[in-house]
Amino acid sequence: MQDNSGASARDYGFLMFLTLLNVMNFVDRQLLASFANWIVPDLGLTNTEFGLLTGLIFIIFYSVAGLFMGMLADKVNRTRLIAGGLALWSALTALSGAAKGFVSLAIPRLFIGVGESIMTPTSMSLLADRFPSSRLGFASGVYYMGVPVGVAASLIIVAYLEPILGWRGCFYALGGAGVLLAIVMLFIKETPRKHEVEAAEPAEKPTVREIVQILLGALKSSPALTMTIGGGVAFHFILGAATFEQLWFVEERGFDRTEIAELTGWIALAGGILGNLFGGVGGDAFLRKTGMGRPMFLFWIMLILTPLTIIYRFVDPSSLMFMLGIFLGYFQLGCFYGPTFSTVQELVPPQIRGTLVAFYILSLNLVGLGIGVTGAGYAIDWMMAQEGISEPYTVTLVVFSIISALAIPLFYLAGRRFEKDRAALYARVS
């Protein structure tokens, strides 16, 4: 069965399985933040230590290893590569449940990042070979539904499974489920690489040096690509700081830790799914009708929603506006991934898509999330040590939201330049 977009029913089935694995990826990654109100007091962590565990300790290994995994994705069997990464991070998630303090939790967090770094560069490379350009935004949006759904699922796990299993038991259970899914992935066949199938003669795999040279050339020759990456990095400053949101809800807005995990989990699920669908389908439609590029689509979304996601930090927590603010934050997050990841893939030669996605993830995580979560933890502890600052969590989240607004002009400029840069790329590789 084949639809008129060139993608078969089997391709859509494969997309859904990859999305499930990405949900597992983000559930495991988000567990620390979702269990913050249990793990921080149980292990006696400071905000700075907690920020390091969810920030630099995880992100440095995740981001740097991801660049090498992206290169591997351009050279080796990709389904087996994903299976190996999934098995590794799942086993280490289970090990995290046995942590007794900062150091014993930091060690598995370091290496969880290595396993998880395999997932997205490899998956996006596979999807680019299964879906045509006209449906790539949709496919990317569905795959990246794993982010808000994974975040929501981790909060729902907190609300419903923590009373039964405890936070440690939840880590053990999720690790075991991931190992079982890795076994399934091991038996899925590799997808033929589109540029190799279409080549008149068998294509040689590029060397690591050639991949790096092509990547640097693409960044230099495409302002739309570099500005899209820059906009994504800026947007991730607030995503990093939002690691402290569950603590903010409890410490400064008076919620019960289990009740707010349940409430935000269901809101995140609804907002994230709707945002991903709107971002994927809407970004594709916007590109077809305007030719200005999906980053321009994100420009309008952020221009409208960013002020609302700042205002809600100051309203009555029992008000409808407060609940709407939570929803819009997850909706905006969902809108982000499909348009940006499809954009960066369309602006580079096909033989380095895996590497480019890995480089983009490195930039988002090492710079955006790394500065956001680590800087926020340090800032909160600093303000707590001062006199006269009554709401350090609120101040930090608002400041990082304002910094993230730098993405708005960057997405605008990238959208204006997109068509020119894409045409230049097609002219070079045709």
Secondary structure, 3 states (H helix, E strand, C coil): CECCCCCEHHHHHHHHHHHHHHHHHHHHHHHHHHCHHHHHHHHCCCHHHHHHHHCHHHHHHHHHHHHHHHHHHCCCCHHHHHHHHHHHHHHHHHHHCCCCCHHHHHHHHHHHHHHHCCHHHHHHHHHHHHCCHHHHHHHHHHHCCHHHHHHHHHHHHHHHCHHHHHHHHHHHHHHHHHHHHHHHHHCCCCCCCHHHHCCCCCCCCCCHHHHHHHHHHHHHHCHHHHHHHHHHHHHHHHHHHHHHHHHHHHHHHCCCHHHHHHHHHHHHHHHHHHHHHHHHHHHHHHHHHHCCCHHHHHHHHHHHHHHHHHHHHHCCCCCHHHHHHHHHHHHHHHHHHHHHHHHHHHCCCHHHHHHHHHHHHHHHHHHHHHHHHHHHHHHHHHHHHCCCCCCHHHHHHHHHHHHHCCHHHHHHHHHHHHHHHHHHHHHHHC
